[in-house]
Amino acid sequence: MSDDIVCPAQKARPCRVLDGARCSALPPEPEPEPACAVFERGQLVASRYRVEWRLGSSGGAQMYRVFDKGLHEAVALKAARGTSPSAPVVRTLFAEARQTRLIRHPNICRVHDVGVHQSPGAGSERVYFSTLELIDGWRLARVVSEGALELPSALAIARQVLAGLEAAHRAGVQHRRLDSRRVLISGPTADPRVRIVEFGLAELNELTSSEERQAGLALDLHGFGLVLLEMLTGRQPVAGQPARPHGGGSSPVWLPRVLPTRIPPHIAEVVRRCTSPKPGEGFEHIRAVRSALSS
């Protein structure tokens, strides 16, 4: 997954606080648009959004920085080609927008609008899109790829991730695929700002039973535990079989036998409980995790 609605990050140091420099708002060096590009620079989308440049791709859709003539500001536009609204990539795009718009919280990336664009001319294909808050910052995965974070920075980010997840769950929305690529970081060192992105497994988010809600909670806390682990160690979990938190079997990811000695025991215990596949060892609700982090 490429860095789509975030700008390039500055080099970081192993085991560090966030360096705090905001990334440049200037466009990247011009380069040829890929053959698969949905839009070109300068193109007007749906008579409202002027394309500034392509940011990357995400989940089968392409991301662009555009100028919104209605809001008079730059936003991110996520676009997917599709023959109809029932096409899988379009359904995912709109499901993400629907789910995210149910959540009103500063740690959730805002979705502004959804729409469809059709170029002039007979037989031209439709492009379905959503517009989102444009984040001037980093994907957390990129930050930790340069080394572990210092504990205060890791905990500041972790608490905001939990706050965003808790708001989502109150709204009846579960993420179910949380990882460090779906956590965006912006702002200065002293006050990092977190946004969670890419909700949208619509079928799984239909919470029709307490068992399904509990399974979604376990998945989200498992993802949170892996994000916290990655921040503390600077290592990405190694994917194996699909995650089965609190459902028995061995852990599907790399877990260190011993965390670095600088990690307080109560924080190590949070990681262990969130990532444990054993029934009964996980947390029953998000506020319990938040409380355990502050013990």
Secondary structure, DSSP 8 states (H G I E B T S, - for coil): ----SS-------SSB---------S--------TT-SS-TT-EETTTEEEEEEEEEETTEEEEEEEETTTTEEEEEEEEE-SSTTSHHHHHHHHHHHHHHT---TTB--EEEEEEEE-SSTT--EEEEEEE----EEEHHHHHTT--B-HHHHHHHHHHHHHHHHHHHHTT---S---GGGEEEES-TTS-EEEE-----TTTT---SHHHHHHHHHHHHHHHHHHHHHHHHS------S---TTSSS--SS---SS--TTS-HHHHHHHHHHH--STTSS-SSHHHHHHHHT-
